[in-house]
Amino acid sequence: MASVLSGHSVRVLSGMRPTGRLHLGHYHGVLKNWVRLQAEYDCFFFIADWHALTTHYENPHIIEESVWDMVIDWLAAGVDPNTATLFIQSRVPEHAELHVLLSMITPLSWLERVPTYKDQQAELKDKDLATYGFLGYPLLQSADVLAYRAGLVPVGEDQVPHLEVTREIARRFNHLYGREPGYEQRAEEAISKLGKKNGKRYRELRTAYLEQGDAEALATARALLDRQKNITIGDKERLFGFLEGGGKIILPEPQAKLTPSAKMPGLDGRKMSKSYDNTISLREEPAEVERKLKTMPTDPARVRRSDPGDPAKCPVWQFHEVYSDDKIREWARAGCRSAGIGCLECKQPVIDAVLAELKPIQERAAEFARDPVVVKNMITDGCRRARDAAEETLVEVRASMGLAYN
């Protein structure tokens, strides 16, 4: 638990695989959340191109074509490269280095028991996924997170097991390598850097926790360390570990930040997904958006205009739940059940709302698409910032594993 508040808890890490232009499901499920997070945390958002290769290694051109389309969609949706760090995974080789180093200590059984491993193999049975890359992708995910010592990772409930693997790997790493030579002496030196008053307070709180199990003292001590600006990250992590009687916390354990479940349905009522061919992309032509929504299936019981329907059985109603206010929803519900309105009438407020939402996104996307050099420069700058942050972690990881060779 110490690692949650170890001075990195304000850093958020999240990524997306490049699979082409994004759709409304991505916007409501991920991008709107990213825009909120970037205002509150130190956010790192990355294009997970190596992850895409785990399932698309035979068709890499799909990845190459998709990267810049996806970045433009991010920017158009309001993700700000001046506020968050945006980068491409493969442009930060520290991810690969940490992945290799963590693979030396990660039991094979940990990877084999990740719930989605066998599920995805069965789901994608047309692909040959008997590769190390596919087996090891949860470890690469762990390296993505741990390279930045991210305190929070936005995930849906179904992804929590992946994050638990990351926490276990961090715990194992710290157990194996946290007891650096002269650890206690280094911790004492770090305490002296806190200043006389804070140093004394830290010792009192540490004693209260270690001798009496005082959880409040532990929380107070963590908060005290979080406020310190005059000690290095390494010393801070050292003192977090010393606080609980353990070793130095080199790789803090990240916490899940559960994201609101996406309510954006597909055109057929199922989850919006390219594999179902039921999407509206963020840059879909307005006329095509209108056509798709007008031809959406409705309650099959409404064969004739005069037949009453049931909103619960109609995919259009799910769109009303996302886009309509209470007044319009009540109008649609009553009109459907009484056959007072036809299905095209019912769809019109949804069409208007979707087009209104997409208009500013599409205008911004067109601006970015006209100037690809600016977009690429933004990502180049983000890659440099990401490398600097990841290298800070790798310096300590290498040293703790005896690979510094000073």
N, C-alpha and C positions, 0 to 999 in steps of 0.2 A: 504493500500500500504506500510505502514511503515515496516510491517513484512517481506517484500521481502528482504529488505536490513538490516535486524536486526542482522547480524553477523552469521546467519545460512544459508545464500543464497548459500554457497558453498557446502552444504550437499545435496546429491541426494538420494532418496529412491525409490526402484523399486523391484517388486517381481514377481514370476511365480508360478502357481499352478503345483504341481507334477503330471504329467499325463503320465509318462513313458519317454522313450528315446526321445530325441529331434530330429527334422528334419531340413531340409534346410530352411523351412519357419521361424522357430525359430531363426536360425543362422542369416539370412539376416534381419529379422524383429526386433530382440531384442539383440542378443548376440554381434553382431558387434558394435552396438550402445553402449552397456555396456562397451566394451573394450575401445572405444573412451572416454567415460565419466570418467572412472576410472583414466585416466591420467590427467583430468582437475579438478575433484571435489572430495570431501570426500564422497565416495559412500557406501551405505548400500544396499546390494542385498539379498533378502530372499526367502526361499522356503515357499510358502503360503499354508501350509498343512491344517490349519483351514479353509481357504477359499475352499479348495478342498472338505472338508466335507459338505459344504453347498449343493452340488449337488451329492456327492458320499457317503453320510453317510451310505448307505446300503451295500456298498462294500469297506470298509476301507483298505482291503488288497491291493487294487490297489495303494493307496497312499503310503503305507509302502514300497511296491516293487519299487515304482517310485522315491522316494526321492534320493537315492544314485546314481541311474542311471543318474538323472538329474544333480546332482552336478558334476559327472565325465564329463558330456558333457559341463558344464559351464567351468570347468578347461581346458578341451581339446580345447575349443574355444578361450582361452586366457584370461578369467576372472581370475584375480590374487588375491589370498587371502592375499598377503602381501601388496597390494595396496588398495583393497576394503575390506569391512567387509561382509563376507558371513555367513548367519545364517538361522536357522530353526525357523519359526514363533512360533510354540508351545513350543520351548525351552526358549522363552522370555515371561514369564507370565505377564510382564508389559503391553503387548498388550491387554490381556484380562481384566486387571484391568482398563486400560484407557477406553476400550470399555464399560465396565459397568458404569463407572462414566459419560461418555459422554451420555449414554443412558438415564440418569436421566434428561437431559436438551434438548434432541433432539425431536422435534415434530414428531409424527407419520407420518403426511402428507408429511414431507420432504423425508422420505424413500419411501413412496408409489408413489411419483411422479418421482423417478429416472427412466429414460426412459427404461433401460434394464430390470426393474423388471417384467413388464407384458410381454415384448417381450420374455424374457427367459422362463417364465412360459408357454407361448404358444409353444415355440420352443421345450422345454423339457417336453411336456405334458405326456410322459410316466412315468415321475417321480413325486412323491408327494412332491411338493415344497411349500406346504402351511405350512411352518415352520417359527418360528421366526428367525432362523439362516439365511434362505434365504432372508427374508425381511430385516434383519439387517446387511447383509454383506457390504453394503456401509458404515455403521457406523464402522464396523471392519476395513474396508479400511482406513477410516479417522483416527482411532486410530493408525494404522500402520504408517501413515505418521506423525501424530502430536506427537507421542511418541519420535520421533527423531528431532522434530522441523525442518523437512526438508524444505529447501527453494525451491527446484526444484523437480518436479516429471515427469519423462518421460512418456508421454501418446500420443496415437493417437488421432485424432480429435474426434472420437466417444466416447472417454473416458473423455473428458473435463467436461461433466455434473457431472460425479462422483467426480471430483476434486472440482467443484464448491460447492457441498454439503459439502465437507471437509472445504472449506473456510468459508462457512456460519456457520458451527458448531464452528470453531475457533473464529469467530467474536462474536457469541452468548456467548461462554464461557468467552471471554475477557470482554465482556460487563457486564456479571453477576458477575465475580469474580476479575476483574482487579483493582477494587477500594479497595485495601487492607487497613487496618487501618493504619493511619499515612502515607498515600501514598505520599503526597506532601513533608513531612519532609524527608522521605526516598529518594525521588528524589533529594532534595537539598543536602543531604549527598552524594549521588552518584555523583552529579556535582562536589563537592569538591574533589572527588577522581580523577577527570580528570586532576587535576593540574591547577594552576592559569591561564595560558595562554589559555589552551583548554576549561576550565570552562567558562571563559569570552566569548570566541568565541561561545560556545554552547548557552549561554544566548542571545547573540546578534542575532544569527540565529533564535532561537526559537521566539524571539520577532518579527523579520522581517516576519516570517511565520504567527504567530498568529494575528498580528496587520495589516499586509498588504497583507497577502495571497501570499507571495513571494515563489513560487514553487522552484525556484533555491536555495533559502536559505534552504528550507527543504531538498533538495537533498544534499547540501553541509554538512548540519548537520548530515545526515545519514552516509555520507562517513566519517566524522570525528569520529563518534561512531564506525564504522566498523574497524577503524585503532587502536582503543584502546585495549591494551593488559593487562592493569593493573587494570581492573575492572571485576567483576564477570559477568556471563551470566545473572543472575537475575537483577543486576544493569543496565546492558546494555538494557535489555528488558524494564525495568522501565523507562529509559531515552528516549527510542523510543516512548513509550506511552505518556510521559510528553511533548515531543517535539510537539505533535499534539494536546495537551490539553486534551487528554483522560487519561485512566488508564494504568496500567501496561499491556504490551502484554505478556501474559503467554504462549499462543499457537500461534506462528506466522502463518499467512496465507500462505500456499505454492502456488507456481506458476507453471503452466503447462510448461513443456519443450517439445514442440511438436517434436515427432520423425518423421524422414522421412518415408513416407508410404512404406511398404514392397512391393517390386516388384516381390517377389518370387512366381511364379505360381505353381499349382499342376500339376501332370502328365496329367490331363484331361483338363487343361486350367482354372479350377476354382481355388479359393484360396487353397493353400496347407493345408490340415487338415486331421487328423486321421479319423474324422467322414466321410470324403469322400473317404477314402482309396486311396489317390492319392499322398502319401508322399515318400520322400527318406530320411531315417534317417541318422544322422551324422555318425553312426557306421555300416551302411549297407555294406555287403560284396561287393567288387568291381565287382564281376561277376553278382551279383544281381542288382547293380546300372546300369550296362551296359544292362542287360536284360530289366529292366524297361524302360530305355530310348529308346531302340531299338523298343520296342512294344508300344510306345506312339502313340495315335491317331494323325492323320495329317488332312490336309484339305480334307474333304470327296469328294470334286470334283476330286481329283487325284485318280481315280479308277485304271488307268493304268499308267505305268511309263512314257508314252508319253503325258499324260494329264497335261496341265499347272495348276498351283495352285495359291492361294492367301495367302501370309504369314499372313495377318490379321485374317484369319480364321483357322490358324494352331497353336495348343498349343506349338509346337516346337519353333515357332518364338518367343514366350514369353521367352523361355529359352535363345535364342540368344540375346535378349535384356538385359538379366542379365549377360551372360557369354562371349559374343563375342565382339571383337572390330569392329570398323567401316568397316574395309576391309572385314572381314569374314561376317558381316551382309549384306554388299552389294552383296557379292558372293552368299549368301543364297537367298536373295531377288530376284536377277536376275535369278538365276538358277531355283527357284521355279516357277516364272512367265513364264519362257520360256520352262519349262520342260527340261532344260539343265542338271539338276542333279536329282537324285532320292531321295526319302525321307530318306533312310538309309544313303546316302552320306551327306545329309543335317544335319543329327543327329550327325555325328561323331565328329565334333569340339565341340559340346555341351558335348558329352560323355567324351572327353579328358579333357575338362575344369572342369567338375564336379569332376571327379576322382582326378585331380590335386589339387583341393581345399580341398577335403576330406582327402587326404593322410596324411598330417601333423596332422590334427585333430585326425584321427584314431590312428596314432602312439602315440600321447600324451595320448589319452583315454586308450590305451592298457597298458601304463605305470602306470597310476593311478589305473586302474582296478586290476592290479597285487598287489597293496599295499593298500587295503581298510583301514587299520589302519591309514595310513598317511592322507587319505582323511577325515576320521572321526575326527582326531585330528585337522585338519584345521577348520572344522565346529565347533568343541567344542570351539576352541579359538575365532572364530567369534561370537559365541553365548555369550561368556563371555563379549566381547567388546560391543556387542549390548545391553546386559543387563545393563552394566555400563552407556551407553549413555541414554537409556530409563529411567533408575532410576533417573537420574538428572532431567528429565522432571517431573516424577511422584512425586518427593519430593515437587516441587513447586505446582503441581496440587492438591495434598492432602492438603497442607497448605492453599491454596486459598479456598478450599471447607470446611475448618474447620475440617479436618481429621488428623491433625498432632499429636494432643494430647501430646504436649511436657510437 
